[in-house]
Amino acid sequence: MVSEDGQALLTFGVAALINALFLPAAMSLRRPANWASPEELESGKFVKAPEADVWAFGMTALELFTRKPPFHCIESEEDVKARVLRDPPNRPSEEETCSRLTDGWWDICLPCWQRNPSSRPDMTEIASKIKLMIQCAVSVTLHPETGTTDNTSKSSIAGKSNPKKPPSDQANDKLEYPKQHPPLSKGDTP
């Protein structure tokens, strides 16, 4: 979703381009309320600003973890709008995310939903946090005899490093990821 130089590859600004090129001035596409920023909901129109896209990025990340649209339990669009204007989303349960939403990812999403657009991070900052989180990924080793796991960190934000390699080599390690849950079939619930 983000290039190596921090540019957004997945942008919701496409609607603005379509509006400008193809639709009459009286018509315009707008972001669905579930992904719309408070400033978009208050103005009633699509906001062509990176800060609004950052809000939508946070909602999209949340959707990827829950496999459901943000505020999916709220049926009416007016109620979704009221909820967005009141508070950011609550953190979903472990069950709702199949234990995939880590504290690190939640800490990336939360600042995207700051009420004041100028308080939201830019995509370069978000990309840096994601890159750091990947570099600090935890590898899980399953012990065949005991069936237990041993979490060992490649590096950590707290400053602990892998004693086997100097810090300069750690970023180039091939990362090992924890075993993932099997994909859900149609009809399964997370």
Salt bridges, closest charged atoms under 4 A:
GLU39 OE2 - ARG120 NH1 2.70
GLU40 OE1 - ARG31 NE 2.96
GLU42 OE2 - ARG115 NH2 2.57
ASP53 OD1 - ARG31 NH2 3.18
GLU77 OE2 - ARG30 NH2 2.88
GLU77 OE2 - LYS81 NZ 3.95
GLU78 OE2 - LYS81 NZ 3.44
ASP87 OD2 - ARG86 NE 3.80
ASP103 OD1 - ARG91 NH1 2.87
GLU125 OE2 - LYS129 NZ 3.57
ASP173 OD1 - LYS165 NZ 3.40
